[in-house]
């Protein structure tokens, strides 16, 4: 298992708009998700594993505006 496979991304969504983003190790991401669910019970919150990617692929994703695959509410 690699270090990058244990990293998670937690996002807060207001409708289809991402309003929060946290990336950290699995334990911290789970704690952050739980805290955000208590603080913002009406928001959709996703907690996804980060795939191991090259830095250039991650940069392209940010600049091209690619969003995660999630079902609309």
Phi and psi in degrees as a GROMACS rama.xvg file:
@    title "Ramachandran Plot"
@    xaxis  label "Phi"
@    yaxis  label "Psi"
@TYPE xy
-95.9626  163.914  UNK-2
-63.4577  -39.0436  UNK-3
-66.4828  -24.1866  UNK-4
-72.7322  -17.924  UNK-5
-93.837  0.672513  UNK-6
-85.8407  142.386  UNK-7
-125.569  155.532  UNK-8
-122.37  121.312  UNK-9
-108.168  128.051  UNK-10
-125.134  144.405  UNK-11
-107.829  134.153  UNK-12
-123.277  133.908  UNK-13
-112.703  97.0244  UNK-14
66.8078  -125.006  UNK-15
-99.2056  9.42057  UNK-16
-100.371  124.82  UNK-17
-78.1951  122.957  UNK-18
-115.598  -4.63665  UNK-19
-152.907  149.747  UNK-20
-150.729  129.842  UNK-21
-137.543  132.745  UNK-22
-124.131  128.844  UNK-23
-166.448  -177.059  UNK-24
-67.6053  164.478  UNK-25
-57.2271  -43.6716  UNK-26
-65.1881  -44.6703  UNK-27
-69.2133  -36.9744  UNK-28
-64.5323  -39.0625  UNK-29
-64.9021  -41.1459  UNK-30
-65.12  -41.3664  UNK-31
-63.875  -44.6203  UNK-32
-59.0778  -46.3152  UNK-33
-61.3102  -41.5221  UNK-34
-65.192  -41.438  UNK-35
-68.9269  -34.8805  UNK-36
-65.3922  -37.0469  UNK-37
-69.3131  -41.7784  UNK-38
-73.578  -38.2882  UNK-39
-128.399  72.9925  UNK-40
-64.197  -21.3995  UNK-41
-89.7636  -6.66356  UNK-42
-90.9582  151.145  UNK-43
-79.5556  134.517  UNK-44
-129.537  127.175  UNK-45
-112.487  146.868  UNK-46
-133.993  105.916  UNK-47
-122.076  147.697  UNK-48
-72.4713  141.439  UNK-49
-87.068  130.674  UNK-50
-79.5134  146.89  UNK-51
-70.0541  122.047  UNK-52
-134.34  159.525  UNK-53
-75.9041  152.883  UNK-54
-57.1711  -35.452  UNK-55
-68.1721  -36.2266  UNK-56
-67.2932  -39.9446  UNK-57
-65.1143  -39.9381  UNK-58
-64.2312  -43.1927  UNK-59
-61.1378  -38.5211  UNK-60
-61.9617  -42.2364  UNK-61
-65.4592  -47.133  UNK-62
-75.0841  -26.8465  UNK-63
-87.211  -6.46942  UNK-64
72.8332  29.3107  UNK-65
-71.9638  132.461  UNK-66
-107.822  163.942  UNK-67
-72.0766  158.363  UNK-68
-80.4077  108.317  UNK-69
-141.079  150.075  UNK-70
-83.2138  135.816  UNK-71
-64.7079  152.418  UNK-72
